[in-house]
Every structure is written in structure tokens, then in C-alpha cells.
Amino acid sequence: MDDINQIVHTISLSMGAAWASGINLYATLLTLGLLGATGNMSLPPDLQILTNPLVIGAAGLMFVVEFVADKMPGVDTGWDSIHTFVRIPAGALLAAGSLGEVNSAVTLAAAILGGTLAAGSHATKAGSRVLINTSPEPFSNWLASLAEDVAVITGVWASLAHPYVFLVILAILIALMIWLLPKLWAGIKKVFAVLGRLFSGNKQSPPSVKG
């Protein structure tokens, strides 16, 4: 039973860190680092580096920067675009590093799954923000950003403290992502089509009426 619990705990941390990284990498690193440094949670050897004060400080600084940027409509989309090249590789690395001492095939498999999961959560976050930013008021953007911050911090903690519960919730979230992403993509294409017409000056004229 202890072996099963250890496997579940490892999978939960691995996939939890990857999922959270796709939404907010710096909140993920900061949460893991603080939990490990304060002794509240035991991190795998490859993730012990996150408890280093320099790493915690850097993650905290970047979390503050992202916290501000993520609350600004339009800026958040640019920030997400840049972090496509940061969050997904980081998610793969965190997933692989969460396993501890295992053979290279298992490590590579975890990196592939972690990178894919990080890509999915990142695409869902970034895509939903594009649609939310079409709203003229900023409050929906602020609420979405705060909800994401809370979800990441709570999710990372839950992946360590309650792995069985977290894995059930993660399975539900993955199912929602699979269902939601095509709809987000369809909405994003409409938004960019409208923007393209506005910037090009090609407005659709009403059909002529023949007498």
C-alpha cells in the first residue's frame, strides 16, 4: 500500500506542477519553493533547488511582475504569447524532475506528458484571455487573473497534500480543456477576423437593393 501511495503522490506532483506551470509558472515555482523551504512538504531531490533563497527570490519577483501584467487587458495576451516558449518547457522539466531516481524512459515519458499538459493549460488560459479582453470593462480580466492565481497556488498545494483528490480534479479539468479548446479557438478566429477587417479598412457593406 505504501508503494501505491508513493506512486500516486509522485504522479500527482509531476502532473500538478506541469498543469500549474502552463497557467502561472512563477506562482508554481514560488509555491513549491516555499512549501519545501518551510518544511511543510517534502520535495523530490531534483526539485530541492527550488528551496534555494535565490530561486525563491527570483520566482517571487517574477510572480509580482506577472501579477501586475496579468491584470492589464491586452498586456496579458502579449505576456502569454511570450511565455508560450517558457511555460511549456518548464512544465516538462518540472514533471520530469518530480519523479526522483527512475530510468530515463520514464523520465522522458513524464516530460512528454508534462509538456503536453502544460501546453493544454497554457492554451486554455491564453485563449480565454483573448475572448475576455473583448469586454470593454477590466473587471472580468482582474477576476479571471485572480482566480487563476488562486487555482495555481491551491492546486500545487493539493497535489502534495491530497494527491488522490487532486488527481480526480485534474482529470475533470483535462476533460474540460479538451471540450473547451476547440470552442476557444473558434472564438479567437472570429476576434482576429474582426480585428483584421478593422485594421485593413475592409468593412462589409450592406447588400444593394435593386429596384
N, C-alpha and C positions, 0 to 999 in steps of 0.2 A: 504493500500500500504506500509506503514511503517513497518507493521508486516512481509510482504513478503520480503522486503529489509533486515530486520534483520535476517530472516531465511536463505536467500541466503548468506548474509555476514558470518553467523556462519558456514554454510556448507563449504563455500569457505575456511575459515581459518582452519577449522578442517581437511579437506581433503588435503589442500595445505601443512599444516605443516607435515602431515603424509607422503605425497609423497616426500617432500623435505628431510625429515629425512632419508628416505631409500637411498638417494644419498649422502648426507653430513649432518650428524646430527649437527655437531658443527657450521657449517655455518648457519643452520636453527635457532639454539638457539641464536647465536650471533646477527643475523639479527632481530629476534623478540625482543630480549632484548634491542638492540639499538633503534629500532623504538618506543618501549614503553617508554624507559627511556628519550628519547629526546622529547616526546610528539607528535611525528609525527603520531602515530597510538595509538588507544585505545585498550588495550588487555583485555580479559576476566579476572575476578578475580583470577581464578585458574592459570593463566599464568603470573600474575603480579610478581611472584617470579623471573621471567626471567630478570626483570629490575634491580634486586639487583646487585650492583657493583661487588660483589664476584662472582656471577654467570656469569656476563658478562666477567669478567677477566678470569675465568676458561674456558669458552667457546671460548674466544679469543685465549688463549694459546693452547688449543687442536685444534683449527682451523689452527693455524700456523703449528703445528706438522703434521696434516693431509695434509695440503697444500704441505709440503715437501715430505712426504711419498707417497702421491698420484701421484707424478710426477716421481717416480722411478719404472721402469718396473720390475715386479717380486715382489717388496716390496708392491706395491699397491694391488696385489692379496692376499698376506698374510694379509694385513691390512683389506681388505674387508672381508676375511674369519673370522677374529676375530670379526669384527663389525656386523656380522650376528646376534650375540647374544646381540647387543647393539642397533642397528638402528631400528629393528623391534619392540621390546618392547617400545622403546622411541616414535616411531611413533604412537603406540596405545595409550600411555599415553597423548601425545600432542593432538591427535584427541579428546580424552575424555575430557581433560582439557579445550579445546576450546569452549565447549558448555555452560559453566556457570551453573546456577541453573536449572537443569532438573531432571526428575525422573531417577532412577537407570537403568531402562530398556533401555532408550535412551542412557545413558552414556555407557552401555555395548555394545550396537549396534554400537556406534561410535568407541569404542575401537576395536571391531572386524573388522569393515571396514577399520579403520585407520591402524591397524596392517597388514591387507591383502594388502592394497595399498603400505605401506612401504616395505613389502616383495617383491612385484612386482617390484618396482623401484630399490630396492637393487639388486635383481637378475638380472635385465636388466643391471645395471651399472657394477656389478661384472662379469657377463658373457661376456659382450662386452670387458672388460679389458683383460680377458684371451685371447681372439682372437686377440686383438690389440697388446698384448705383444709377439705374434709370429712374429711380424715385427722386423727386426734387428735394425732399427733406433728408437731413443727415441722420435722423434718429434711428431709422431701421438699420443703417450701416453700423452705428455705435452698438446697438443691441446685438446684432449678429456677431460683431467682433468680440464683445464681452462674453457672449455665450460660447464662442469658440475657445477663448482663453480658459474659461471655467471647465469646459469639456476636456481640454487637453490636460490640465493640472489634475482634475479629478480622475481622468482615465488612466494616467500614468500611475497615480497612487493606487487605484483599484487593481491595476494589472499586477501590482506587487502584493497588495494586502488581501485581495479577494479574487484570485485568478479564475476560479470556476465561474463566478458571477460575471466577471469581466468578459470571459470568452463567449458566454451566451449573448451578452450585449453587443460584443464585437461582431458576432455572426449576424445579428439583426441589422447592425449598421452597414455591413458589407452588402446584405441583400437590398437595403435601401439605396446604397450607392449604385448598384447595378441597375436598379429600376429608375433612379433619378438622373443619372448621367446623360442618357440619350435625350431626355426632355430638356435638360440644361443646355445641351449642345444645340438643339433646335431653337431654343430661345436666344442663345448667343448669336446664332447666324442671322436671326431676324434683327437683332440690335445692330449688328455691324452692317447689315444691308441698309438699314435706315440711315445710319451714320454715313455710309458711303454715298448715298443719294444726297444727303445734306451738304457734304463737303465738295461733291462734284457739281452740285447745282442742277442735277438731273431730277427735277421733281416731276412726278407723274401728273400729266394734265388730264382733266376730266374728258371723257369721250364726247366727241362733237355730236350735235343733234341735227339731223338732216330734215329740212322742211319739205 
